[in-house]
Amino acid sequence: MPELMLPYARDYAAQDLYVFPCAFDKSPITKNGYRDGSKDIAQIERWWGQNPYAMIGCVTGPRTDVILLDVDIKRGVDGRASLKKLRIDVSGCPQAVTPSGGSHYYFRLGGKTLRNSQGKLGPGLDVRGQGGYAILPPSTPDPRRPGYAWVNDISLAAAPVISPELEALLKEKTDELTAECNKIRAAKPGERNAVLNACAFKIAKIVLGGRLQEAGAREALTEAALEIGLEREEIDKTLKSAFEAREREKEGKGGSSARQGRRVMFPDVEPWDTEVEGEELLDEIAAAIHRHIIMSDDQGLATALWSIHSYCIDAATHSPRLHLWGPTRRCGKTQLCEVLYHLVRKPLLSETMTISVLFRVVDAHQPTIIVDEADLLLKDNDELRAGLNAGFQPTGMAHRIVGDDLEPRGFSMWSPVVISGIGKLHPTLADRSIDIDLVRKKKSETIGRLDAAAKSELLTIGRRIARWSKDHLDRLKAARPELPSSINDRACDCWEPLLAIASEIGEDVRRKTFAAAIALTAEDADEAEAGIVLLSDIRAVFDSRVAKNIDDADKIASAALVTELINMEGRPWSSWRKGKAITQNAIGRLLKPFGIRPGNVWFAGNATQFKGYLREHFDEAFSRYL
């Protein structure tokens, strides 16, 4: 077991150092990164009470009057050679060894201000000053291996003040990479990912020009982005996109991106400051949707859960396409696209997307794709439809030949997708979708305008979704929700991520979602499939009558059968079509392909005959289809 870090964090705080907890990848766990560093014991006890083995980060720079020389020994680079070449005297410095075999040497700043730099003193030699932080011993990223450890007994308070010569050297070496990293550290909430993208794009050009090493540049940009709270996976995708875009530009493929269109960027969402209660959040999302769109409660619940899914996609094994459709124009499809645009994670709204754009933007950013006017866009476009199909699962890929050497490369298609248009989808895409069929607003119905205030409200809800999703992502990854037995396997794949979210929120939400899955799937099912579900439930009705010793248990009137079906909890019959209950005529229509028709039925002690069914009429169908 690794050591508990709280006693050490307290001790460092007592030495006037500002500390904060870090994950095992060295990224700060706190909301504002290293900026939240504190020497308040109560705050420190709260942090490490929640994360007892978290590594100890320490703010560097003027705030703590500490600067760090980081000597790396990895990837064939030995920073000790750079240290020796520059004749930097570290003999009187507190020294800690790192898990990779490098060393940290600490100096006092003596009231000076010096910034971070990455590899500019020499290969393998970095500086942590203003805008940076250090990991302090005995933190360990892996309990199976040695962590950070002090080599000598020199305390940080006794560290030598940096010499004028070293100060001048450090100031001389501050360069473009440092400047761009500092821009990232200064980025405001809501702009962080966009700033990272712009800085990475600029540094990628310098790397391709030969003035910087790519590995060191990526590491510096990553570290700066981690300090402000961006997720490592998101950082990696942004850097990958920037460097690959510069490579394509250099190779002359498509000319300079600076002269054609606008770069696709996605503002990062700052998660809500405090913990969010799931059922309250779900009600808030559904209410906001219903304010602007005419739809049933089941549809509103499904759409609200799907908006949460867009943030939790990495916990899912499938990502159902959310299909918004109506029989004609002005049914609210585009309005709902606009609502979702302000709710979901990293939205990309388009009416003219090509397969080339789709696979490149998904592989680079994994946005939430919102395709409006899909009936026009997907018409006779088999390649784009196949791409949308492929993204249903994490393994979905698009393969293309790229570069002058004709190298085959795979591009991920795994991303949440909204598809909006008139009419039904192609069967292969419909099979991977949750259908939300919309209707035109009546003159007597009113909906709220999607003005600036409404959009601002939706963006605030998006922040709350981001917080809930972040807090529950690990639990969702392990979730195995109960799935309705009455819907087919592909429908179960579509509803599983939504049922996982619903189950995590609470039992009442789980039950409502379970019923909505059955109802909405039944509405979308073809007649033959719905007939199988009906056969199963009619058999259950007859079995229940026998178990209750009801007279004439092998007979049932059509009206009584309707009542029994409607009262079956968790089944689709109470909201069979457009939220209305199933009727006697609908039952007859579903049973007709099985050769079963209602007839005149007499019941004991009753002189009146009724339209209804005999159990024996179902025996053949029960044995063949159930």
N, C-alpha and C positions, 0 to 999 in steps of 0.2 A: 504493500500500500504506500502511496506517496505521502509525504509529510503534510500536516495541516499548516496552511500558510498564515493564518491569522496572527500568531505570536510574532512572526517575523515582520509582517506588515505593520503591527503596532510599534515594533522597535524602530523601524525606519521612520515612521511618523514622528516618533519622539526625537529623532535627529533632524527635525524640521524639513523632511522630504515629503513631497506631495506624491502619494501613491494611489493606485487604482487597480482593480482586478483585470487580468487578461486571459483570454482563451488559450488553449494549447497551441494555436497557430500564431500566437503573439498579438492577435487583434484585441483591442479593448472591449470589455463587456459592457461598459457604461454607455449611456445614451450619447454623450458628446465626446466620446473618445478620451484622449489624454487630458483634454480641457477640464474634465471632471475630477482630476487628481486632487486628493484632499489629505490633510493631516488631522482631520477631526476623527477622534477615536470611535465615536458612536456611529459615524457613517462607515468607517472601515469595518466595524463589527457587523453592520448590516450587510455590506457587500460580501464579506467572506463567510458570513453565516449562511448566505444563499449559495455560495460557490466556494466550499471549504478548500478545494485543491487548486483554485485559480492561481495562475502565475502573478507575480507582483510586478506591475509596471511602475516606473518612476519618471515623473516629468523632468526633462532636461532643459537647460537654458537659464535665463535670468531668474525665473521664479524660484528655482531651487539653488541657484548659483553653482550649477554643476554642468560640465561638458564631458562628453565621452568620446574617446577614440576607439572605434570598433575595428579590430584586426581580424579579418576573415581568412580562413584556410579551407577553401572548398572549390570544386570545379577546376582544379588545376592551378588556382591562383593562391599565392601565399603572401598575405599582407605584411608579414614580418620583413620581407625584402624591401617593401616600400618604406616601412618604418626606419629601417637601417639606412636606406638611401637618403632620406630626409634628415637623418641624424637627430631624430626627436628623442629626447631623454624622458623615459618613462620609469626610471629606476625608483623614484619616490612615490609613485602613484598607487592607489588601491587598485588591485588587479583581480578580475574574475575570469575564469575560463568558461567558455560556452559549450553547449552540447556537441557542436560541430568541430570542436578543437581549437577555435579561435580564442581571442582574448579581448576583454574590455578594460581600458585604462581610463581612470577618472581624474579630471582636473577641476579646480575651482575657477570660476570665471572672474571673481574679484570685481563684480559690478559691471563687467563688459557684456556686450550682446553679440553672440556669434550664431549663425544659422547652421542648419543641417547641410551636409554635402555628401554625395555618393560617389566614391571612387575617384574623386578629383585630386586628392593628395597623391594618389597612386593606386595601382591595382590592388584590390582587397583591403583598402584603408578608407573607412567612412567616418563621418563626424555626426554626433547627435548633440545638437544645441537647441536653439530656439525653434519651437515647432516640432520637437521630437520627444522621444522617451527611450528609456532603457528597461530591460528585464533584469531584476535583481535576484541574487541567490537567496534561498536554495530552490528557486522555481525550477520545475522540470516539465517539459512538454510530453515526456514519455516515462512513466514510472519504471519501465523495464531497463532504462538506460540512464547513465549519469546526466544530471542537469547542470544548471549554473552553479558555480562554486567559487568562493573566495580563495585566492592563492596566498595572500599575505595578511597580516594583522593590521594594516594601515586602514584607519576608518575614513569614511568619506569627508568627515569634518577636518581631517588632517591632510587631505589631498593638496598637492602644491598648486598655487595659483598659476594659471597659464602664462607663459613667458611672452614678452612683446614680439619676439621673433616668430613664435608659433602662431600668435594672433594675426600677425601680418600675412603669414603664409595661408592661413585659413581664409582670410578675407580675399586674398588674391585668387583663390581657387573656387570661389562661389561662381556658378555658371548657369547656363540655360536650364539644365536639369533641375538644379536647386530652385531656381525661380519658378519653374512650372510646378514642382512639388509644393512649394509654398502657396501657389494659387489654389491648389487642391485643398490644402489644409485650411485656407481662408474661405472656402466655398460655403455659401449659406444653405440651410435646409431647403430642400426643394430644387436646388440647382446643382447638387453635388455630382450626380452622374453625368450631367451635361458638361460640367467643368472638367471632370476627369476625361471625358471623351475628347474635348477640345485640346487639353494638354497632352494627352497621349498621341493625338494626331500630329501635333507639332514636334514632339520628341521623336516619333517614328521617322519623320523626315530627316532629323539630325542623325539618327542611327544609320539610315540608308546612305547618308552622305559620308559616313565613315568617321564622324567625329565623336561618336559614343558607341560603347559596346551594348548590344541589345539586352543581354542578360542583366547587366547592372542597371540599365534604364528601366526595364520592366520591374525589377525588384524595388527600385526607389519609388516608382509610381504606385506600385501595390502597397508599399508600406505607408505612404502618405494617405492613400484612400482608406486603408484599414483604420488609420488613426481617427478619421472623421466618421467612422461607423458604417461604411459601405461593406456589403457582404463579399467574401473572397470570390465566390462563384460569379457574381455580377461583375466584379473588377476584372476577372480573367476574360470574360466575354467581351467587355469593352476594349481591353487592350488588344485582344485578338483581332477584333474588328478594325481597330485603328491601324495596326501594323500591316494587316493584310490589304487594307485599302491603299496604304502608301506603296506597298509592293506592286499592286495592280497599276497604280498611277505611274510608277517608275517604268514598268514594262510597256507603258503606252497603250494599255487596254482601256479604251473608253475616254482617254484624255484626262485632263485635270478635273477632279471632282469639285474643285473650288469654282469652276466656271460653268458647271452643269447642275441646275437645280439646287436644292437645299439638303444638307446632310440630315439623315434621319436620326433624331435624338429623342430620348425618353427621360423626362424629369423624374428623379427619384422621389418616392413618397416618404415623408417623415412619419414614422409610426406614432400613434397617439401616445401622449406622455404617460398615461396611467393604464393599469390593467382594464381590459374591456370584458364585460359580462356577455356571454355568447347569445343567450335568448333575447336580451335587450337589443343587441346589435342586429340580430336577424329581423326583429320586429321593425327596427329603424330603417333597414334597407328596404323591406317589403313595403312599408308605408310610403317611403320616398318614391318607389316605383309606381305604386297605385295612384299617387298624386298626379302623375303625368301620363299614365297609360291605362286603358280599359282592359282588364284581364281578370281571370278567375283567381280565387285564393290559392289553388294548387299551382297555377302558373306563376303567380307572384312568389310563392315559396320556392319553387324550383329555380326561378331567375335569381332570387336573392342568394340562395345557396351556391349557384353557379358563379356569381360574382366573387364569393369567398374562395371558391375553387381556383379562380384565376391566380390568387396569391399562394395557394397551397398545391400547385400542380406537381411540385417535386415530391410530394407525399403520395401521389396517385399512381396507379398502374394503367389507367386509361383517362383520356380527357374528352368527354363527350362534346361534340359540336352543338352549340346552342342555336337551334334553327327558328328564326322569327319569320313567320309567314302569314299571309292573308289571301283571300280570294281575289282581291282587287286593290286598287290604290287607296291611299288615305285611311289605312287601318292602324296607323301608329308604329309601323316598322322602323322608319327612319328616326322617329322620336325616341323609341326604345334604344336604338343604337347609340343615340346621343346621350341618353341617361347612363347607359353602360360605359360609354367612353369616359365618363367622369367618376365611375365607381371602380373599374377593374384595374389590375396591375399592368402598367406599361401598354396602354392602348395604341393600336395603329389602325386608323379608320381609312378605308380605301374603297373606291368603286371601280378601279381600273388596274388591279394588281395582276402581274404576270407570274408564271411559275419561277422565273429567274429571280425576281424580287422576293418572292415568298421564301424560297429555300435559303437565300443569302441572309435576309433579315431575321428569319427564325433562328438560324444557326448562330448568328452573331449576338442576338439580343433576347431571344425567346419572349417576344411581346405577346399581348393578347390581340390577335388579328380580328378585326371587325369588317366583314365584307358586306357592304350594302349594295342593293340592286343586283343581287347574286343571280337572279333569273336571267339577266342579260349577260353577266360576266361568265357564267358557267355554261352557257348555251354552246354546244359543240366544242367545249374546251376540256377534252378528256385529260390532258396533262395537268391542268390546274386542279381539277377534281381529284385526280389520283394523289396529288400533293397534299390536299386537305384530308384525304383518307389516311395517308401515311402518318400524319401527325396525331392520330388517335392513340398511338402507343409510344412509349419512350424510345423504342427501337426503330421507329420510322425514320427512314433516311432517303435523301435524294442523292444520286450519284452522277457526277459530271467529270468530264475531262477538262483539266485546267492547265494553263502555262504553256510555254513553248515546248516543253518536253512531254506534253500530252499525258500528264500524270492523272490517274483516276483518283478523285477525292470524294469523300462522303460528307453530306451536309445534313445536320439534324433537322427534322421536321416537327419535333415534339413541342407543341405550343397550344394554348387554349384558343378556340376559334368561335366567333359568332358569325352566322350566315343569315342574311336578311334578304327576302325577296317575295315575289308573288308566286303562289303555287307550291307544289311539292318538289322535293329534291329527287335526284337520281337515286335509285334503290340502294346502291352501295354507300352513298353518303348519308341517306336517310337512316340507314341501319346503324350509323355511328352517331346519331343525333338525338337530342331531346327536343321534341316539337313544342313550340309555343305558337298556337294558331290565334291570331289577333283578329278583332272585328272592328268595323267602323263605328265611331262614336255616334250615339243618337243625339238628336237636337236637345233632348231633355237632360243629357249627361254633360257634366263639366269636368275639365281637367285643368291642372295648374300650368301656367306658362313656364317654359324652361329658360328663364331669364338669368341674368348674372347672379342674382341672389340664390336662385335654385341651384345653379351650377356650383357655386361656392359651398352650399350645403352638402351636395353630393361629394365634392372633393374632401370635405371634412369627414364624411362617413367612410370614404376610401382610406383615410388615415387610421380610422378605428378598425377597419378590416385588416389593414396591414399589421396593426399591433396584435389583434387576436390571432391572426395566422402565424405570426412569428412566435408567439407564446405557445401555440399548440401544434406546431409543425412536427416535432419529434413524435408526439403521441399519435398524430394522424398517420405517420409512416408505418406505425405498428398496428393500425386499426384493421379489423376484419369484421365489418358490419354484417348483420343479418340481412339477407336479400330475399325479395318476394319469390316464392316458388312458382307463382302463377305467370311470371313473365319469362321470356326466352333468355338464353345465355347472353346474347349481345345486348339486350336491354339491361340485364344485370350489370354488364361491364359499364354501360353508360351511367347507371344510377349509383354504382358503388362509391365513387368519390363523394357524391352529394350525401349519401346515407352515412358515410364515415364522418363527415362534418356535422351532420345532424345528430348523430349518436354522441359525438364529443360535446355538443352543446347541451343535450339533456334528453331524457326519456320522452317527454311530451313532444318535443320537436322530432325525435326519431319516429314516433308513431304517426305523426302528421305526414312526414316525408315518405314513410313506407306506403301510406294510403295514396299519396299523390303520385308516387311512382307507378302504382298499379293503375290508378285512374288515367293518368296521362299516357301511359303505355297502351292501355286498352283503347283509348280514343284514337291512337295512331295505328293500332293493330289492324291487319286485314280481317275480313269477315271469318275466314277459316280459322285463323289463330284465336280470335275472340270466341269462336264457337267451342273450341277445346276447353278454354277457361270456363265457359258457361256449363259445359257438360260436367266438369269436375265439381262445380259448386252445386249443381242440381243433384248429383249423387250424394253430396254431403247433406243436402236438405232432406232427401228421402231417408238416409241413414239416421238423421236426427229424429225424424218422425217415428221410426221404428223404436229407437232407444227410449223415447218418451211414451211408448205404448199408446200412441194416438190411434183412434178408430180410423179404419180405412187408410192406414199409413202408406199403402202402396198406390194411393191416388192423391192428386193435388189439383185444386182449381188454379187457373191461370192467374187470377187476381191474388190468390194466396201465395203463389210462387213468386210473384213480383215483390210482395211484402217481405217474404223470407230472404230473398236475394238482397234487397235494399238494406235490411237489418244486419247483414253479415259484415262484421267489423273488418276493416282493412281490405275490402274488395271493391271493385270499380263500379258496381251497379248503382250506387246512390248518386253518382255524378257521371253517368255513362256518356252522354253527349252534350257538350256545351254546358256542363254543370247540372244537367237535368237527369232525373232518374230513368232507369231502363223501363220500357213499357211492355205490355203483352205482345204488341205487334213486333217490337224489336226482338223479343225472345223467339217468337215464331220464325222470324226471318233468319236468325242465327242457327236455329235447329233444322231448318228446311234441308240444307245440304246433307244432313245425316239421315234423312228419311223420316224425321220425327215431326208430326203435326198435331196440333191440339184437336181434341174431339169432345163429344158430349160425355160427361162423367156424372154418375149417380153416386150419392153418398148415403150410407145407412141412416135411417131415421129422418131423411129429408126428401120431401116430395118434388123438390125442384132440381133439375139437372143444370150443371155448370159446364162452361168451356174449361178444359183442363187436360191433364196428362196422367197416364198410367205408368207405373214403374217398369212394367214389362216392355213398354215401347222403347225404353232406353237401353235394355240389356245388351243388344247387339253393339250399339255405339260405345257403351262403357267398356265392353271387352276388347273392342278393336282400338279405341283411341286413348283409353286411360290405362 
